[in-house]
Amino acid sequence: MNTPPPSLPGTAGELRAQGHSPKGVKTEIRDNLLAALRAGRDPWPGIVGFEQTVLPQLERALLAGHDIVLLGERGQGKTRLLRTLVGLLDEWTPVIAGAELGEHPLDPITPASRRLVAELGEDLPVAWRHRSERYAEKLATPDTSVGDLIGDVDPVKVAEGRTLGDPETIHFGLVPRAHRGVVAINELPDLAERIQVALLNVMEERDIQVRGYTLRLPLDVLLVATANPEDYTNRGRIITPLKDRFGAEVRTHYPLSVEAEVTMVRQEAELVAEVGDPLLEVLARFVRNLRDSSAIDQRSGVSARFAVAAAETVAAAALRRSALIGEEPAVARPIDLESVPAVLRGKLEFESGEEGRETEHLTHLLRRAVSETARDRFAGLDLKPLVDAVVDGHLVATGERVPGTEVLAALPELPVLHEVAARLDVAATDPPGRIAAAVELALEYLYLGRKLAKDSQDGGAHGPGITVYGP
């Protein structure tokens, strides 16, 4: 839990004496964003691949003081991007101690707080709220009510003896409670249209109305939302008056380059074993191939979470092999890629007519990704000595229970193997598993290029089955 520094003012009088004055949340974000840009600091830590596209648009919208809707397919980092807005708020902001809506001590908005300010004056106690407490997020669901977002009559307060006409009988919803902060609504089109209507006053007049009460609160909020283009047109829609009140609509996208996809996976995946950049590059190319495939329903999209889950699956396969055969450290090898199609097939939506061919499509696209990665990594390298060695009888067996040492022991000492390892940033002194991963990638590339054959055989002591590269 964040604890405010003891040097901060504790009363309204001390606050005023220090020259503090209320500042709107949009102005606060604008000032902090400008300060970051002028100082050369990154205002968007952890956001990858949007530097030249989404972020400039988002920054312009924030500088203009606009409410924003992020529009994009699933798994494009929309929610992650919204959560980084917290970093543009002041670290600590003063609030009236005990106030329900976190009002500024010098600018109360509710009848109760105004009464308290009138009674206590400069002795009004001040509390300090951390910026992490000024971000409220709501997943829009069909059962979300106006009371959830705006507020409703609190029967408990009525039962205490207050009349129904008393504004203090209102139980405030998510939006008023985010006063002087950021409100994020995920999947806005899923919100029932009659509920969307309740947001119109918040976004334009900056006040709320609850069951005909005359209470009007000049709310200070930045409203941001996410939407999926498919939801926009099919499952639901953002009603026209509400859409008109958003000052900016920013389109997001999947990573535009292999490098950005690899960086994103490396950042987000929780890998339980070592997975080298070449294998992450294979997975990045695999996901990009999926996004271009006519067999995949592109209206649903191929989430960035797919690439993350694929990397975690490959790492898990390596960790399992390490546990079964006692090989340390656990290092992923190309053979572990075979676990991806079967495990992650259910995360994709296929076009109608592709039933029964899902694994076939995934296997084909994964092999293509391996070939593209290896071709890029081994460009200009003559692998013929490796082919000749295998043709001369040095068959190489690999599998989920075959140690890296056995993969390497099957081949003679060849200078080309050192060059293969060097192309993948692997040193001769590295663990056998890491070197074996480089060799396997070269062998798989030769197989896909029809320079070698590959056969599945009974694994015997090595388990259910092994793959043998031969002439």
C-alpha positions in Angstrom: 0.0 0.0 0.0 1.3 3.5 -0.9 1.9 5.8 2.0 2.0 9.6 1.3 5.1 11.5 2.4 4.7 13.1 5.9 5.7 16.5 4.5 2.4 16.9 2.6 -0.1 19.4 4.0 -2.7 18.0 6.4 -5.3 20.8 6.3 -7.0 23.0 3.7 -5.2 26.0 5.3 -1.8 24.5 4.9 -2.7 23.5 1.4 -3.7 27.0 0.5 -0.6 28.5 2.1 1.6 26.4 -0.2 -0.1 28.0 -3.2 -1.9 24.8 -4.2 -4.9 25.3 -6.6 -7.3 22.8 -8.1 -6.5 21.4 -11.5 -8.7 19.5 -13.8 -7.7 15.9 -14.5 -7.3 16.5 -18.3 -5.1 19.5 -17.6 -3.1 17.5 -15.2 -2.6 14.7 -17.8 -1.7 17.3 -20.4 0.9 19.0 -18.2 2.5 15.7 -17.2 2.5 14.4 -20.8 4.2 17.6 -22.1 6.7 17.4 -19.3 7.6 13.8 -20.3 7.9 14.6 -24.0 10.1 17.7 -23.3 12.3 15.6 -21.0 12.6 12.8 -23.5 11.0 10.3 -21.1 8.8 7.5 -22.4 5.2 8.2 -21.2 4.1 4.7 -22.3 6.3 2.1 -20.5 5.7 -1.4 -21.7 3.8 -0.5 -24.9 5.5 -2.1 -27.9 4.9 -1.5 -31.6 2.7 1.7 -31.4 5.5 4.3 -31.4 4.9 5.6 -34.9 1.2 4.9 -35.2 -1.1 4.7 -32.2 0.8 6.7 -29.6 1.1 10.0 -31.6 -2.6 9.9 -32.1 -3.3 9.1 -28.5 -1.0 11.9 -27.4 -2.7 14.4 -29.6 -6.1 13.4 -28.2 -4.9 13.8 -24.6 -3.3 17.1 -25.3 -6.6 18.3 -26.8 -8.4 17.1 -23.7 -10.6 14.6 -25.5 -12.4 11.6 -24.2 -11.1 8.6 -26.2 -12.3 5.3 -27.6 -9.7 2.7 -28.7 -10.9 0.6 -31.6 -9.2 -2.6 -32.5 -9.4 -6.4 -32.6 -8.9 -8.6 -29.6 -5.4 -8.9 -28.1 -4.0 -5.6 -29.5 -3.1 -4.2 -26.1 -6.0 -1.7 -25.8 -6.5 -2.3 -22.1 -2.8 -2.3 -21.4 -2.5 1.0 -23.1 -5.4 2.5 -21.1 -3.8 1.4 -17.8 -0.6 3.3 -18.6 -2.7 6.5 -18.4 -2.2 6.2 -14.6 1.4 7.2 -15.1 0.4 10.6 -16.4 -1.5 11.5 -13.2 0.3 13.3 -10.4 1.7 10.8 -7.9 -0.3 12.3 -5.0 -3.4 14.5 -5.1 -5.2 16.1 -2.1 -8.8 15.0 -1.3 -11.2 15.9 1.5 -10.5 13.3 4.2 -13.5 10.9 4.4 -15.3 12.3 1.3 -17.1 9.8 -0.7 -16.0 11.1 -4.1 -12.5 12.2 -3.4 -13.2 15.9 -3.9 -10.5 18.5 -3.9 -10.4 20.3 -0.5 -10.5 23.7 -2.2 -13.3 22.7 -4.7 -16.0 20.5 -3.0 -18.9 19.5 -5.2 -21.3 17.4 -3.0 -23.7 19.0 -0.5 -22.1 17.1 2.3 -18.6 18.2 1.5 -19.6 21.8 1.0 -21.3 21.8 4.4 -18.1 20.3 5.9 -16.0 23.0 4.3 -18.3 25.7 5.6 -18.1 24.3 9.1 -14.3 23.6 9.4 -12.9 26.2 7.0 -9.1 26.2 7.0 -9.0 23.3 9.5 -10.7 20.9 7.0 -8.6 17.7 7.2 -6.8 16.7 3.9 -5.9 13.2 2.8 -3.7 12.3 -0.1 -4.7 9.8 -2.8 -2.1 7.9 -4.9 -2.6 8.0 -8.6 -3.1 4.2 -8.7 -6.4 4.9 -6.8 -7.6 7.3 -9.4 -8.1 4.8 -12.2 -11.4 2.9 -12.4 -12.0 0.1 -14.9 -15.3 -1.5 -15.8 -15.9 -4.4 -18.2 -19.1 -3.6 -20.0 -21.5 -6.5 -19.8 -25.2 -6.8 -20.8 -26.3 -6.9 -17.1 -24.5 -3.6 -16.2 -27.0 -1.2 -14.8 -27.3 2.6 -14.5 -26.8 2.2 -10.8 -23.4 0.5 -11.4 -22.1 3.3 -13.5 -23.9 6.4 -12.3 -25.7 5.6 -9.0 -29.0 4.9 -7.4 -31.1 5.5 -4.3 -29.6 3.8 -1.3 -32.4 2.0 0.6 -30.2 1.8 3.7 -29.8 5.6 3.9 -33.6 6.0 3.3 -34.2 3.5 6.2 -32.1 5.7 8.4 -34.8 8.3 8.2 -33.8 10.5 5.3 -36.4 11.5 2.8 -36.3 10.2 -0.8 -35.8 13.8 -2.0 -32.6 14.1 0.0 -29.6 14.0 -2.4 -27.6 12.3 0.3 -29.6 9.2 -0.1 -27.8 8.5 -3.4 -25.3 5.7 -3.6 -22.8 6.8 -6.2 -21.7 4.5 -9.0 -18.4 3.9 -10.7 -18.2 7.2 -12.7 -18.9 9.7 -9.9 -16.5 7.8 -7.6 -13.8 8.3 -10.2 -14.1 12.1 -9.8 -10.8 13.7 -10.7 -9.6 10.5 -12.2 -9.8 8.2 -15.3 -12.7 5.9 -16.1 -12.1 3.1 -18.5 -15.0 1.0 -20.0 -13.8 -2.1 -21.8 -15.9 -3.4 -24.7 -18.2 -0.4 -24.7 -20.5 -1.8 -27.5 -21.5 -4.7 -25.1 -23.2 -2.1 -22.9 -26.9 -2.0 -23.4 -28.0 1.1 -25.4 -30.2 2.4 -22.6 -27.2 2.3 -20.3 -25.1 4.1 -22.8 -27.6 6.9 -22.7 -26.8 7.4 -19.0 -23.3 8.4 -20.0 -24.4 11.2 -22.3 -24.7 13.8 -19.5 -21.4 12.7 -18.0 -19.5 13.3 -21.2 -21.1 16.5 -22.4 -22.5 18.4 -19.4 -20.1 16.8 -17.0 -22.8 16.1 -14.4 -25.0 13.2 -13.3 -28.7 12.8 -12.8 -30.2 9.9 -10.7 -33.8 9.0 -10.8 -34.9 12.6 -11.5 -33.0 14.1 -8.6 -32.1 17.8 -9.1 -28.6 17.0 -7.8 -26.0 18.1 -10.4 -22.4 17.2 -9.8 -19.7 18.9 -12.0 -17.7 15.8 -12.4 -14.1 15.9 -13.5 -13.3 12.7 -15.3 -11.4 11.5 -18.4 -13.6 8.8 -20.0 -11.8 6.3 -22.1 -13.2 3.1 -23.7 -12.3 0.2 -25.9 -14.3 -1.5 -28.7 -13.8 -4.3 -31.2 -14.7 -3.4 -34.8 -16.6 -6.7 -35.0 -18.7 -5.8 -32.0 -19.2 -2.4 -33.4 -21.2 -3.8 -36.2 -22.6 -7.1 -35.1 -22.9 -7.9 -31.3 -23.6 -4.3 -30.3 -22.9 -0.8 -31.2 -22.0 2.5 -29.7 -25.1 4.7 -30.0 -24.6 7.7 -32.3 -25.0 10.5 -29.6 -22.4 8.8 -27.4 -20.0 8.1 -30.2 -20.3 11.8 -31.1 -19.3 12.8 -27.6 -15.9 11.0 -27.8 -13.4 13.5 -29.1 -11.1 11.0 -30.5 -11.3 7.4 -32.0 -7.9 5.8 -32.2 -7.3 2.6 -34.2 -5.0 0.0 -32.7 -3.2 -2.8 -34.6 -1.1 -5.9 -34.1 2.7 -5.5 -34.1 3.8 -4.4 -37.6 7.2 -6.1 -37.5 8.6 -9.5 -36.4 11.0 -7.6 -34.1 8.1 -5.8 -32.3 6.2 -9.1 -31.9 9.3 -10.8 -30.4 9.8 -7.9 -28.0 6.2 -8.1 -26.9 6.3 -11.8 -26.3 9.6 -11.5 -24.4 8.0 -8.8 -22.3 4.7 -10.5 -21.6 5.4 -14.2 -21.5 6.2 -16.0 -18.2 8.7 -18.5 -19.5 9.5 -21.4 -17.2 12.5 -22.4 -19.3 15.0 -20.7 -21.7 13.5 -19.9 -25.1 16.0 -18.3 -27.4 15.3 -15.4 -29.8 15.3 -17.7 -32.9 12.4 -19.7 -31.5 10.5 -16.6 -30.4 11.1 -15.3 -34.0 9.6 -18.5 -35.3 6.5 -18.0 -33.1 6.2 -14.4 -34.2 6.3 -15.3 -37.8 3.8 -18.1 -37.1 1.3 -15.7 -35.6 1.8 -13.3 -38.6 1.2 -16.1 -41.0 -2.0 -16.9 -39.1 -3.2 -13.3 -39.5 -2.7 -13.6 -43.2 -4.3 -17.0 -43.6 -7.6 -17.4 -45.4 -8.4 -20.4 -43.2 -8.5 -18.2 -40.1 -11.5 -16.0 -39.4 -9.7 -12.7 -39.5 -12.8 -10.8 -38.2 -12.1 -12.5 -34.9 -8.4 -11.7 -35.2 -5.3 -13.6 -33.9 -4.6 -12.1 -30.5 -1.2 -11.2 -29.3 -2.0 -13.4 -26.4 -1.7 -16.4 -28.8 2.0 -15.7 -29.4 2.5 -15.3 -25.6 0.7 -18.6 -24.9 2.7 -20.3 -27.7 6.0 -19.2 -26.1 4.9 -20.3 -22.7 3.9 -23.7 -24.1 7.3 -24.2 -25.8 9.0 -23.3 -22.6 6.8 -25.8 -20.7 7.7 -28.5 -23.2 11.4 -27.8 -22.5 10.9 -27.9 -18.8 9.1 -31.2 -19.0 12.0 -32.7 -21.0 14.4 -31.4 -18.4 12.5 -33.1 -15.6 12.2 -36.4 -17.5 15.8 -36.8 -18.5 17.6 -34.6 -16.0 19.1 -32.2 -18.5 20.0 -28.8 -17.0 19.4 -26.1 -17.8 16.0 -26.5 -19.5 16.4 -25.1 -23.0 13.7 -25.0 -25.7 14.6 -26.6 -29.0 12.8 -26.7 -32.3 11.3 -30.1 -31.5 9.3 -28.3 -28.8 7.4 -26.3 -31.4 5.4 -29.5 -32.2 3.4 -29.0 -29.0 2.0 -25.6 -30.2 -0.7 -26.6 -32.8 -2.4 -29.2 -30.6 -2.4 -27.1 -27.4 -3.5 -23.8 -28.9 -5.8 -24.8 -31.7 -8.8 -23.9 -29.6 -7.7 -20.2 -29.3 -8.4 -19.6 -33.0 -11.6 -19.2 -35.0 -11.5 -21.0 -38.3 -13.6 -20.2 -41.4 -16.5 -22.5 -42.1 -15.5 -25.5 -44.3 -12.2 -25.9 -42.5 -13.5 -28.4 -40.0 -11.1 -31.3 -39.5 -8.2 -29.5 -41.1 -7.3 -27.2 -38.2 -4.1 -29.0 -37.2 -3.0 -29.4 -40.8 -3.3 -25.7 -41.4 -1.4 -24.8 -38.2 1.4 -27.3 -38.8 1.9 -26.0 -42.4 2.0 -22.4 -41.2 4.4 -23.3 -38.3 6.8 -25.0 -40.7 6.7 -22.0 -43.0 7.6 -19.8 -40.1 10.5 -22.1 -39.2 11.7 -22.0 -42.8 11.4 -18.2 -43.0 13.3 -17.7 -39.8 16.1 -20.2 -40.7 16.5 -18.7 -44.2 16.9 -15.3 -42.7 19.4 -16.5 -40.0 21.4 -18.7 -42.2 21.5 -16.5 -45.3 24.7 -17.0 -47.2 25.9 -19.9 -45.1 26.8 -23.1 -46.9 25.1 -26.0 -45.1 26.2 -28.6 -47.6 28.8 -30.1 -45.2 26.0 -30.8 -42.7 24.0 -32.5 -45.5 26.9 -34.6 -46.5 27.6 -35.7 -43.0 24.0 -36.9 -42.6 24.0 -38.6 -46.0 27.3 -40.4 -45.1 25.5 -42.1 -42.2 25.5 -39.7 -39.3 21.8 -39.9 -38.7 20.5 -37.4 -36.1 17.7 -38.4 -33.7 15.7 -35.9 -31.7 12.6 -36.0 -29.6 10.9 -34.8 -26.4 13.2 -37.1 -24.4 16.4 -36.9 -26.4 19.1 -34.9 -24.6 21.0 -32.2 -26.4 24.2 -34.1 -25.9 22.9 -37.0 -28.0 21.9 -34.7 -30.8 25.4 -33.3 -30.9 27.1 -36.7 -30.5 25.4 -38.0 -33.6 27.4 -35.6 -35.8 31.1 -35.4 -36.5 33.1 -32.2 -35.6 32.2 -29.8 -38.4 33.3 -26.2 -38.8 29.8 -25.4 -40.2 28.2 -26.3 -36.9 30.2 -23.6 -35.2 29.0 -21.2 -37.9 25.4 -22.3 -37.4 25.7 -21.7 -33.6 27.3 -18.3 -34.2 24.5 -17.2 -36.5 22.1 -17.8 -33.6 24.4 -16.1 -31.0 25.3 -19.4 -29.4 28.9 -19.8 -28.2 30.9 -23.1 -28.2 31.0 -23.0 -24.4 27.3 -22.7 -24.0 25.3 -25.7 -22.5 24.7 -28.6 -24.9 20.9 -27.9 -25.0 21.5 -24.4 -26.4 23.9 -25.7 -29.1 21.6 -28.6 -30.0 18.7 -26.1 -30.5 20.8 -24.3 -33.1 21.7 -27.6 -34.9 18.1 -28.7 -34.8 17.0 -25.5 -36.5 19.5 -26.1 -39.3 18.5 -29.7 -39.7 14.8 -28.7 -39.9 15.6 -26.0 -42.4 17.3 -28.6 -44.6 14.4 -30.9 -44.3 11.9 -28.2 -45.2 14.2 -27.4 -48.2 14.1 -31.0 -49.2 17.8 -31.5 -48.7 17.2 -34.1 -46.0 14.5 -36.5 -45.1 12.8 -36.9 -41.7 11.2 -40.0 -40.3 9.3 -40.7 -37.1 10.3 -43.9 -35.3 9.6 -45.8 -32.2 11.5 -44.0 -29.4 12.3 -47.1 -27.4 14.1 -45.9 -24.3 13.5 -42.3 -25.4 9.8 -42.5 -25.0 6.8 -42.7 -27.4 8.6 -41.6 -30.5 11.6 -39.8 -32.0 12.3 -37.9 -35.2 15.3 -39.0 -37.2 17.0 -36.8 -39.9 18.5 -38.8 -42.7 19.3 -38.9 -46.4 
